[in-house]
Amino acid sequence: MKRTLLIAPAVLLAFSLAGCTGGVQVSPAASPAANPAPAPPASSPDAAANTADRVLAQAEEGQDLGNGRPIVSYDGLMVRRRVVIAVHTGLDADVAGIRKRLDTAAAARGTALSAISPDVLEPTVLQQMVPEVIVALPSTATPDDGRTIVRAVTEEDTGKLGVKNFYVLPVLVHDLRFSVAAADPAATSAAVDREGIVSDALGNYSTVARGGQLSISYTGPLLGDDIVGSVRAGISRQAHVPTADVGVGPRSASGTGVNMATEPPWEAEQLEGQAIHPHTE
């Protein structure tokens, strides 16, 4: 996999009802920072705290409102295209009610929606709208599937729930599985959770601890190589193994991945005029 840095106006194309319709586990080394500052010894009381601060700083750098994507060489099947429904709401919106309407409409069509971080949206989109409700469709879903669900919801009085606009958006997500051999994977998992560095970097993740192995799965905003490296280091520290022994691979070996080296840059596009409006009666 090739490492690439794409610096371009970063924004995802929004789809409206009238809009366009448009495996093998790997462990690449994380990119070292240029001229890194000396780190405290691993046995230092300040080591864990300093590492946590570093992870948070890297996360903020990768998710801020700049115009560039993070450096992503963990790609291929580890990066997927997903469709999300983002809901722009008023301050007093019934968020739970809106989510229930979406889930009901999706279930009627044999689809399950999952919560996902708004940070999967590109910075220019977030500068225009930060959704109070955002859900991801399954990996096999298309923008048309998303529009069908939204069309069903807009036939109801969702405007009374505080919905201003719906958007159906294509996004790129990281779909990763970190794995490490451990004599007591359950204890290792608990130690990782207590330290908090992995949760600081990933936000939501799921774990499986059995058969002498701990697996941590993540689906969410693209992670820069430095953040992936920090997660590997955090896991390895609690497993008492070298960082290189923490594998990083795709959650699934099926489907189609994304080569970030050939992914075209995004061009800034305004959301204005692309909204799917709810009914108010």
Backbone as numpy.savetxt, mean C-alpha at the origin, in Angstrom:
# Nx Ny Nz CAx CAy CAz Cx Cy Cz
15.94 -8.08 -11.37 15.10 -6.87 -11.37 15.97 -5.62 -11.37
15.64 -4.66 -12.13 16.43 -3.46 -12.27 15.98 -2.40 -11.29
16.93 -1.71 -10.74 16.62 -0.62 -9.83 16.48 0.66 -10.63
15.48 1.41 -10.37 15.26 2.64 -11.14 14.69 3.71 -10.25
15.02 4.93 -10.54 14.45 6.09 -9.85 13.73 6.94 -10.87
12.42 7.02 -10.73 11.62 7.82 -11.65 11.17 9.06 -10.93
11.58 10.22 -11.40 11.16 11.48 -10.81 10.31 12.20 -11.83
9.03 12.27 -11.55 8.08 12.85 -12.50 6.88 13.29 -11.72
6.04 14.15 -12.28 4.79 14.50 -11.60 4.02 13.22 -11.34
3.66 12.98 -10.08 3.11 11.68 -9.70 1.63 11.80 -9.43
0.86 11.17 -10.31 -0.59 11.20 -10.09 -1.21 10.04 -10.83
-2.26 9.50 -10.30 -2.96 8.39 -10.93 -4.13 8.90 -11.74
-4.45 8.20 -12.81 -5.56 8.60 -13.67 -6.86 8.21 -13.01
-7.78 9.14 -12.90 -9.10 8.85 -12.31 -10.04 8.41 -13.41
-10.92 7.48 -13.07 -11.91 6.98 -14.00 -13.29 7.44 -13.56
-14.07 7.98 -14.46 -15.45 8.32 -14.16 -16.37 7.41 -14.94
-17.67 7.52 -14.67 -18.62 6.67 -15.39 -18.55 6.91 -16.88
-18.25 8.14 -17.27 -18.16 8.45 -18.69 -16.73 8.42 -19.18
-15.82 7.97 -18.30 -14.40 8.02 -18.62 -13.97 6.84 -19.45
-12.64 6.71 -19.59 -12.09 5.67 -20.43 -12.24 4.33 -19.75
-12.33 3.28 -20.56 -12.35 1.93 -20.03 -11.01 1.31 -20.39
-10.86 1.68 -20.15 -9.56 1.33 -20.57 -9.31 -0.22 -20.98
7.99 -15.91 -9.52 7.45 -16.52 -8.32 8.48 -17.15 -7.50
9.12 -16.68 -8.00 10.15 -17.25 -7.14 10.56 -16.21 -6.13
10.79 -16.66 -4.90 11.14 -15.72 -3.85 12.50 -15.10 -4.12
12.59 -13.81 -3.88 13.85 -13.12 -4.12 14.20 -12.27 -2.93
15.48 -11.97 -2.80 15.92 -11.16 -1.68 16.98 -10.17 -2.13
16.60 -9.17 -2.95 17.59 -8.17 -3.37 18.04 -7.35 -2.19
19.26 -6.87 -2.26 19.77 -6.07 -1.17 19.18 -4.69 -1.22
18.83 -4.15 -0.06 18.29 -2.80 0.00 19.36 -1.78 -0.32
18.97 -0.65 -0.90 19.93 0.38 -1.28 20.50 1.05 -0.06
21.82 1.05 0.13 22.39 1.75 1.28 22.35 3.24 1.04
22.15 3.99 2.11 22.17 5.45 1.99 23.59 5.92 1.77
23.73 6.97 0.99 25.07 7.52 0.74 25.62 8.14 2.00
26.89 7.79 2.33 27.57 8.33 3.51 26.68 8.25 4.75
26.27 7.06 5.16 25.38 6.96 6.30 26.06 7.40 7.58
25.27 7.97 8.48 25.81 8.37 9.77 26.11 7.14 10.59
27.15 7.16 11.45 27.48 6.00 12.26 26.29 5.61 13.13
26.00 4.31 13.18 24.90 3.83 13.99 25.43 3.34 15.31
24.62 3.40 16.38 25.06 2.89 17.66 25.20 1.39 17.60
26.03 0.79 18.46 26.17 -0.66 18.47 24.82 -1.32 18.69
24.69 -2.55 18.18 23.42 -3.25 18.32 23.02 -3.43 19.77
24.00 -3.49 20.65 23.71 -3.69 22.06 23.38 -2.40 22.78
23.52 -1.25 22.09 23.26 0.03 22.72 21.79 0.18 23.06
21.47 0.78 24.23 20.07 0.99 24.59 19.34 1.88 23.60
20.12 2.74 22.89 19.49 3.67 21.96 19.33 3.08 20.56
19.83 1.87 20.33 19.82 1.33 18.97 18.41 1.17 18.42
17.55 0.53 19.21 16.18 0.30 18.73 15.45 1.61 18.51
15.63 2.57 19.42 14.94 3.85 19.28 15.41 4.59 18.04
16.74 4.57 17.81 17.27 5.25 16.63 16.79 4.60 15.35
16.70 3.26 15.36 16.21 2.55 14.19 14.77 2.92 13.89
13.96 2.99 14.96 12.56 3.37 14.77 12.44 4.76 14.18
13.26 5.71 14.68 13.22 7.07 14.14 13.61 7.07 12.67
14.60 6.23 12.32 15.06 6.19 10.95 13.97 5.63 10.03
13.28 4.59 10.48 12.20 4.01 9.68 11.10 5.02 9.46
10.72 5.75 10.52 9.66 6.74 10.39 10.05 7.83 9.42
11.31 8.28 9.49 11.78 9.32 8.59 11.74 8.84 7.15
12.14 7.58 6.93 12.12 7.03 5.58 10.70 6.89 5.07
9.81 6.47 5.94 8.41 6.32 5.53 7.83 7.66 5.13
8.12 8.70 5.93 7.62 10.02 5.59 8.20 10.51 4.28
9.49 10.22 4.06 10.13 10.66 2.82 9.49 9.98 1.62
9.14 8.68 1.76 8.56 7.96 0.64 7.10 8.28 0.40
6.40 8.79 1.43 4.97 9.00 1.30 4.58 10.47 1.30
5.56 11.37 1.26 5.22 12.79 1.36 4.64 13.28 0.04
4.41 14.58 -0.03 3.76 15.14 -1.21 4.76 15.62 -2.25
5.90 14.96 -2.33 6.83 15.27 -3.40 6.35 14.69 -4.71
7.13 14.90 -5.77 6.69 14.48 -7.09 7.28 13.16 -7.54
8.19 12.56 -6.75 8.86 11.35 -7.21 8.37 10.10 -6.52
8.40 8.97 -7.26 8.13 7.68 -6.66 9.32 7.29 -5.80
9.10 6.41 -4.81 10.26 5.88 -4.09 11.07 4.97 -5.00
12.30 4.70 -4.62 13.14 3.76 -5.35 12.61 2.36 -5.06
12.13 1.67 -6.09 11.50 0.36 -5.91 12.18 -0.65 -6.83
13.00 -1.53 -6.26 13.56 -2.62 -7.05 12.92 -3.95 -6.66
12.13 -3.96 -5.61 11.35 -5.15 -5.26 10.06 -5.08 -6.07
10.14 -5.50 -7.33 9.00 -5.32 -8.21 8.61 -6.65 -8.84
8.21 -6.67 -10.10 7.71 -7.90 -10.69 6.41 -8.28 -10.00
6.29 -9.52 -9.56 5.08 -9.98 -8.89 4.88 -9.35 -7.52
5.88 -8.62 -7.04 5.75 -7.95 -5.74 5.04 -6.59 -5.88
4.84 -6.12 -7.10 4.08 -4.88 -7.35 2.88 -5.24 -8.22
1.70 -4.81 -7.80 0.48 -5.17 -8.52 -0.34 -3.93 -8.86
-1.12 -4.06 -9.90 -2.10 -3.02 -10.23 -3.41 -3.39 -9.52
-3.98 -2.41 -8.84 -5.26 -2.63 -8.18 -6.19 -1.47 -8.52
-7.46 -1.70 -8.34 -8.48 -0.68 -8.53 -9.05 -0.34 -7.17
-9.14 0.96 -6.87 -9.72 1.39 -5.61 -10.90 2.32 -5.87
-11.81 2.34 -4.91 -12.89 3.31 -4.90 -12.59 4.28 -3.78
-12.40 5.55 -4.12 -12.11 6.59 -3.14 -13.33 7.49 -3.03
-13.71 7.82 -1.80 -14.92 8.61 -1.57 -14.55 9.93 -0.91
-14.85 11.01 -1.59 -14.65 12.34 -1.04 -15.91 12.71 -0.28
-15.78 13.06 0.99 -16.94 13.28 1.85 -16.87 14.64 2.53
-18.00 15.01 3.10 -18.05 16.19 3.95 -17.54 15.86 5.34
-17.38 16.89 6.17 -16.82 16.70 7.50 -17.72 15.86 8.40
-19.04 15.94 8.19 -19.97 15.22 9.05 -20.51 13.96 8.38
-19.75 13.38 7.49 -20.21 12.21 6.73 -20.36 10.99 7.64
-21.29 10.12 7.28 -21.49 8.84 7.96 -20.56 7.82 7.29
-19.31 7.80 7.77 -18.29 6.96 7.14 -18.69 5.48 7.19
-19.18 5.03 8.35 -19.58 3.62 8.48 -20.73 3.30 7.53
-21.68 4.23 7.40 -22.80 4.01 6.50 -22.38 3.93 5.05
-21.42 4.78 4.65 -20.92 4.77 3.28 -20.23 3.44 2.98
-19.39 3.02 3.90 -18.67 1.74 3.70 -19.66 0.58 3.61
-20.71 0.61 4.44 -21.71 -0.45 4.40 -22.40 -0.50 3.04
-22.75 0.68 2.49 -23.39 0.72 1.17 -22.47 0.12 0.10
-21.20 0.47 0.15 -20.25 -0.07 -0.83 -20.11 -1.59 -0.69
-19.98 -2.06 0.56 -19.84 -3.50 0.78 -21.06 -4.26 0.28
-22.25 -3.70 0.54 -23.48 -4.36 0.11 -23.56 -4.43 -1.41
-23.23 -3.33 -2.07 -23.27 -3.31 -3.53 -22.24 -4.27 -4.12
-21.06 -4.34 -3.51 -20.03 -5.26 -4.00 -20.44 -6.71 -3.78
-20.98 -7.01 -2.58 -21.37 -8.38 -2.27 -22.46 -8.87 -3.22
-23.36 -7.98 -3.63 -24.42 -8.36 -4.56 -23.86 -8.77 -5.91
-22.63 -8.40 -6.17 -21.97 -8.74 -7.44 -20.84 -9.74 -7.22
-20.84 -10.40 -6.07 -19.85 -11.43 -5.79 -18.45 -10.90 -5.56
-18.35 -9.67 -5.08 -17.05 -9.04 -4.87 -16.89 -8.63 -3.41
-15.70 -8.82 -2.88 -15.39 -8.38 -1.52 -14.42 -7.21 -1.59
-14.70 -6.16 -0.83 -13.83 -4.99 -0.76 -12.95 -5.07 0.48
-11.77 -4.52 0.39 -10.86 -4.51 1.53 -10.37 -3.10 1.78
-10.16 -2.77 3.04 -9.64 -1.45 3.40 -8.20 -1.32 2.93
-7.82 -0.11 2.55 -6.45 0.14 2.12 -6.11 1.58 2.47
-4.84 1.85 2.64 -4.40 3.19 3.04 -4.61 4.20 1.91
-5.04 5.42 2.24 -5.13 6.47 1.21 -3.79 6.77 0.55
-2.69 6.38 1.19 -1.38 6.66 0.63 -1.09 5.88 -0.65
-1.97 4.96 -1.04 -1.80 4.33 -2.35 -2.09 5.32 -3.46
-2.82 6.39 -3.15 -3.07 7.44 -4.13 -1.82 8.28 -4.30
-1.65 8.82 -5.48 -0.46 9.60 -5.74 -0.55 10.99 -5.11
0.60 11.61 -4.83 0.61 12.88 -4.10 -0.26 13.97 -4.70
-0.28 14.11 -6.03 -1.08 15.18 -6.62 -2.56 14.94 -6.39
-2.99 13.68 -6.37 -4.38 13.38 -6.05 -4.67 13.74 -4.60
-3.75 13.40 -3.70 -3.96 13.69 -2.28 -3.94 15.19 -2.01
-3.27 15.95 -2.85 -3.30 17.39 -2.70 -4.68 17.95 -3.03
-5.43 17.23 -3.86 -6.75 17.69 -4.25 -7.86 17.09 -3.38
-7.63 15.86 -2.89 -8.69 15.17 -2.17 -8.08 14.04 -1.33
-8.35 14.04 -0.02 -7.95 12.94 0.85 -9.22 12.20 1.26
-9.43 10.99 0.76 -10.70 10.31 1.01 -10.84 9.83 2.44
-12.04 10.00 3.00 -12.35 9.43 4.31 -12.64 7.94 4.19
-13.08 7.52 3.01 -13.35 6.10 2.75 -12.59 5.73 1.49
-11.80 4.66 1.56 -11.14 4.14 0.37 -11.04 2.63 0.52
-11.47 1.93 -0.52 -11.47 0.47 -0.49 -10.86 -0.07 -1.77
-10.25 -1.24 -1.66 -9.63 -1.88 -2.81 -10.48 -3.04 -3.28
-10.61 -3.17 -4.59 -11.26 -4.33 -5.17 -10.26 -5.48 -5.26
-10.72 -6.71 -5.47 -9.79 -7.84 -5.61 -8.81 -7.61 -6.75
-7.72 -8.35 -6.73 -6.65 -8.14 -7.71 -7.09 -8.39 -9.15
-8.14 -9.17 -9.34 -8.61 -9.48 -10.70 -9.63 -8.46 -11.20
-10.04 -7.53 -10.36 -11.09 -6.58 -10.73 -10.57 -5.53 -11.71
-11.47 -5.00 -12.50 -11.15 -3.97 -13.49 -11.82 -2.65 -13.08
-11.40 -1.53 -13.70 -12.11 -0.27 -13.44 -13.60 -0.36 -13.74
-13.99 -1.14 -14.74 -15.41 -1.31 -15.03 -16.14 -1.94 -13.85
-15.48 -2.88 -13.18 -16.09 -3.49 -11.99 -16.31 -2.43 -10.91
-15.32 -1.57 -10.74 -15.46 -0.51 -9.75 -16.58 0.45 -10.10
-16.68 0.82 -11.36 -17.73 1.73 -11.78 -19.12 1.11 -11.61
-19.20 -0.21 -11.83 -20.48 -0.90 -11.66 -20.93 -0.82 -10.20
-20.01 -1.03 -9.28 -20.35 -0.94 -7.86 -20.77 0.48 -7.50
-20.01 1.45 -7.97 -20.34 2.85 -7.67 -21.68 3.22 -8.28
-21.94 2.76 -9.48 -23.22 3.08 -10.13 -24.38 2.58 -9.28
-24.23 1.39 -8.69 -25.29 0.85 -7.84 -25.47 1.70 -6.58
-24.36 2.17 -6.02 -24.43 2.97 -4.80 -25.03 4.34 -5.08
-24.69 4.93 -6.22 -25.20 6.27 -6.52 -26.68 6.26 -6.84
-27.26 5.08 -7.08 -28.70 5.01 -7.28 -29.46 5.17 -5.97
-28.73 5.11 -4.85 -29.33 5.30 -3.54 -29.06 6.73 -3.08
-29.56 7.07 -1.92 -29.41 8.44 -1.43 -28.11 8.61 -0.64
-26.99 8.22 -1.27 -25.71 8.33 -0.58 -25.31 9.77 -0.32
-25.88 10.71 -1.09 -25.58 12.11 -0.82 -25.99 12.51 0.59
-27.04 11.90 1.11 -27.49 12.21 2.47 -26.53 11.68 3.52
-25.65 10.75 3.12 -24.64 10.24 4.05 -23.40 11.11 4.08
-23.39 12.17 3.29 -22.26 13.08 3.29 -21.28 12.86 2.16
-21.65 12.05 1.16 -20.76 11.82 0.03 -20.78 13.03 -0.89
-19.61 13.52 -1.24 -19.50 14.58 -2.25 -19.28 13.97 -3.63
-18.29 13.08 -3.73 -17.99 12.46 -5.02 -17.38 11.08 -4.79
-17.56 10.20 -5.76 -16.87 8.93 -5.82 -15.81 9.01 -6.94
-14.71 8.30 -6.74 -13.69 8.18 -7.78 -13.28 6.72 -7.87
-13.14 6.21 -9.08 -12.61 4.88 -9.32 -11.22 5.07 -9.90
-10.21 4.59 -9.17 -8.82 4.91 -9.50 -7.95 3.66 -9.62
-7.11 3.59 -10.63 -6.10 2.53 -10.69 -4.89 2.93 -9.86
-4.32 2.00 -9.12 -3.16 2.31 -8.29 -2.14 1.18 -8.41
-0.94 1.47 -7.98 0.10 0.46 -7.82 0.26 0.19 -6.33
0.35 -1.09 -5.97 0.56 -1.44 -4.57 1.70 -2.43 -4.47
2.35 -2.42 -3.32 3.29 -3.48 -3.00 2.52 -4.65 -2.41
2.83 -5.85 -2.85 2.17 -7.06 -2.37 3.28 -8.03 -1.96
3.73 -7.89 -0.71 4.96 -8.53 -0.26 4.72 -9.59 0.80
5.64 -10.53 0.86 5.70 -11.47 1.98 7.15 -11.55 2.46
7.36 -11.17 3.72 8.66 -11.34 4.38 8.62 -12.68 5.11
9.69 -13.44 5.03 9.71 -14.74 5.69 11.07 -15.01 6.30
11.05 -15.71 7.44 12.30 -16.03 8.13 12.10 -17.31 8.92
13.12 -18.15 8.95 13.09 -19.35 9.76 13.30 -18.96 11.22
12.56 -19.59 12.11 12.66 -19.27 13.53 12.34 -20.50 14.34
13.12 -20.70 15.42 12.89 -21.85 16.29 11.52 -21.76 16.95
11.12 -20.55 17.32 9.80 -20.31 17.93 9.16 -19.14 17.18
8.53 -19.42 16.05 8.00 -18.32 15.22 6.95 -17.48 15.94
6.16 -18.08 16.81 5.15 -17.30 17.54 5.82 -16.29 18.47
6.86 -16.71 19.16 7.58 -15.78 20.04 8.28 -14.70 19.23
8.82 -15.07 18.08 9.46 -14.08 17.21 8.45 -13.06 16.73
7.27 -13.53 16.35 6.21 -12.63 15.91 5.82 -11.65 17.01
5.68 -12.16 18.22 5.33 -11.29 19.35 6.42 -10.26 19.60
7.69 -10.66 19.46 8.80 -9.73 19.68 8.82 -8.64 18.61
8.53 -9.03 17.37 8.46 -8.05 16.28 7.36 -7.03 16.57
6.21 -7.51 17.03 5.10 -6.62 17.34 5.46 -5.66 18.49
6.12 -6.19 19.50 6.48 -5.35 20.66 7.46 -4.25 20.26
8.43 -4.59 19.44 9.42 -3.58 19.05 8.77 -2.47 18.24
7.83 -2.81 17.37 7.04 -1.80 16.67 7.65 -1.23 15.41
8.87 -1.59 15.09 9.50 -1.01 13.91 8.80 -1.47 12.63
8.41 -2.74 12.58 7.73 -3.25 11.39 6.37 -2.58 11.23
5.64 -2.42 12.32 4.33 -1.77 12.22 4.48 -0.30 11.85
5.54 0.37 12.34 5.78 1.76 11.95 6.00 1.88 10.46
6.70 0.91 9.87 7.04 0.98 8.45 5.90 0.52 7.56
5.16 -0.52 7.99 4.16 -1.12 7.12 2.74 -0.67 7.43
2.48 -0.25 8.65 1.10 0.03 9.03 0.39 -1.28 9.30
-0.50 -1.68 8.43 -1.23 -2.94 8.60 -0.49 -4.08 7.91
-0.41 -5.21 8.60 0.17 -6.40 8.01 -0.43 -7.61 8.71
-0.25 -8.78 8.12 -0.74 -10.02 8.73 0.42 -10.98 8.91
0.32 -11.85 9.90 1.40 -12.78 10.19 0.89 -14.21 10.23
1.76 -15.13 9.85 1.53 -16.57 10.00 2.78 -17.14 10.65
2.60 -17.79 11.80 3.73 -18.35 12.54 3.49 -19.84 12.75
4.13 -20.65 11.94 3.99 -22.10 12.10 5.07 -22.80 11.28
5.29 -24.06 11.64 6.24 -24.88 10.89 7.65 -24.35 10.89
8.05 -23.69 11.98 9.41 -23.18 12.06 9.66 -21.97 11.19
8.61 -21.28 10.77 8.79 -20.10 9.93 7.78 -19.02 10.28
8.25 -17.78 10.27 7.38 -16.63 10.45 7.23 -15.93 9.10
5.99 -15.69 8.69 5.72 -14.96 7.46 4.92 -13.71 7.79
5.33 -12.59 7.24 4.64 -11.31 7.42 4.22 -10.82 6.04
2.92 -10.65 5.84 2.39 -10.25 4.53 1.89 -8.82 4.58
2.11 -8.12 3.48 1.77 -6.69 3.40 1.24 -6.36 2.03
0.11 -5.65 1.99 -0.40 -5.06 0.76 -0.72 -3.60 1.04
-0.08 -2.69 0.33 -0.29 -1.28 0.60 0.57 -0.41 -0.29
0.76 0.86 0.11 1.54 1.80 -0.70 2.93 1.25 -1.01
3.46 1.67 -2.16 4.80 1.26 -2.54 5.82 1.66 -1.47
6.72 0.74 -1.15 7.76 0.98 -0.17 9.10 1.17 -0.88
9.84 2.19 -0.47 11.18 2.35 -0.99 12.09 1.23 -0.51
13.18 1.00 -1.24 14.10 -0.07 -0.88 14.65 0.09 0.53
14.89 1.32 0.96 15.42 1.53 2.30 14.43 1.08 3.36
13.14 1.30 3.13 12.13 0.87 4.10 12.04 -0.64 4.13
12.06 -1.28 2.96 12.06 -2.74 2.92 13.27 -3.28 3.67
14.43 -2.65 3.48 15.63 -3.07 4.20 15.47 -2.91 5.70
14.83 -1.84 6.14 14.63 -1.63 7.56 13.69 -2.67 8.16
12.66 -3.05 7.39 11.75 -4.10 7.85 12.50 -5.42 7.99
13.31 -5.74 7.00 14.09 -6.98 7.08 15.00 -6.97 8.30
15.62 -5.81 8.55 16.51 -5.72 9.71 15.74 -5.88 11.02
14.55 -5.29 11.08 13.75 -5.41 12.29 13.33 -6.85 12.56
12.97 -7.57 11.50 12.59 -8.98 11.66 13.80 -9.82 12.05
14.92 -9.58 11.37 16.11 -10.39 11.64 16.61 -10.20 13.06
16.47 -8.99 13.57 16.93 -8.71 14.94 16.18 -9.58 15.95
14.87 -9.69 15.75 14.07 -10.48 16.69 14.21 -11.98 16.45
14.55 -12.37 15.22 14.76 -13.79 14.91 16.19 -14.23 15.21
17.07 -13.24 15.52 18.48 -13.52 15.84 19.19 -14.21 14.68
18.96 -13.66 13.48 19.61 -14.17 12.28 20.11 -12.97 11.48
21.02 -13.17 10.53 21.46 -12.06 9.67 20.29 -11.52 8.84
20.36 -10.25 8.51 19.31 -9.63 7.70 19.12 -10.36 6.37
20.21 -10.85 5.81 20.14 -11.54 4.52 19.29 -12.81 4.59
19.06 -13.34 5.80 18.25 -14.55 5.95 16.76 -14.26 5.95
16.38 -12.99 5.93 14.96 -12.62 5.85 14.63 -12.46 4.38
13.81 -13.36 3.86 13.46 -13.32 2.45 12.33 -12.33 2.17
12.33 -11.81 0.96 11.25 -10.93 0.50 10.77 -11.45 -0.84
9.49 -11.72 -0.93 8.94 -12.23 -2.17 7.50 -11.79 -2.35
6.87 -12.21 -3.42 5.47 -11.85 -3.66 4.54 -12.67 -2.77
3.40 -12.10 -2.43 2.41 -12.85 -1.68 1.82 -13.97 -2.52
1.79 -13.79 -3.84 1.23 -14.79 -4.73 2.11 -14.91 -5.96
2.29 -16.14 -6.40 3.10 -16.38 -7.61 2.26 -16.32 -8.87
0.96 -16.12 -8.75 0.09 -16.07 -9.93 -0.21 -14.62 -10.30
-0.78 -14.44 -11.46 -1.15 -13.10 -11.89 -0.03 -12.38 -12.60
-0.21 -11.09 -12.78 0.74 -10.27 -13.53 1.32 -9.20 -12.63
2.63 -9.10 -12.62 3.31 -8.08 -11.84 3.66 -6.86 -12.68
4.43 -5.96 -12.08 4.79 -4.70 -12.72 6.31 -4.54 -12.68
6.89 -4.24 -13.83 8.32 -3.92 -13.91 8.45 -2.40 -13.76
8.94 -1.95 -12.63 9.01 -0.52 -12.37 9.98 0.20 -13.30
10.95 -0.53 -13.87 11.91 0.09 -14.78 11.27 0.54 -16.08
10.18 -0.12 -16.45 9.50 0.23 -17.70 8.16 0.91 -17.46
7.81 1.13 -16.20 6.54 1.78 -15.89 6.60 3.24 -16.31
5.69 3.70 -17.16 5.77 5.09 -17.63 5.50 6.07 -16.50
6.09 7.23 -16.57 5.84 8.23 -15.53 4.40 8.70 -15.58
3.88 9.08 -14.42 2.53 9.62 -14.34 2.57 11.11 -14.66
1.52 11.58 -15.28 1.39 12.99 -15.58 0.28 13.58 -14.74
0.52 14.78 -14.26 -0.47 15.43 -13.39 -1.80 15.57 -14.11
-2.86 15.21 -13.41 -4.20 15.33 -13.98 -5.15 15.77 -12.88
-5.98 16.72 -13.17 -6.91 17.24 -12.18 -8.11 16.30 -12.05
-8.58 16.16 -10.82 -9.77 15.34 -10.58 -11.05 16.08 -10.96
-10.95 17.40 -11.06 -12.14 18.18 -11.39 -12.73 17.72 -12.71
-14.04 17.51 -12.72 -14.73 17.07 -13.92 -14.74 15.57 -14.11
-14.10 14.82 -13.21 -14.03 13.37 -13.34 -14.77 12.67 -12.20
-15.48 13.42 -11.39 -16.17 12.84 -10.24 -17.42 12.09 -10.65
-17.75 11.08 -9.88 -19.01 10.36 -10.01 -19.90 10.86 -8.88
-20.93 11.59 -9.22 -21.73 12.27 -8.21 -22.80 11.36 -7.62
-23.03 11.45 -6.32 -24.08 10.65 -5.71 -25.44 11.28 -5.90
-26.49 10.46 -5.77 -27.85 11.00 -5.74 -28.15 11.53 -4.34
-28.91 12.58 -4.28 -29.25 13.17 -2.98 -30.69 12.91 -2.60
-31.44 12.28 -3.44 -32.85 11.99 -3.14 -33.13 10.50 -3.25
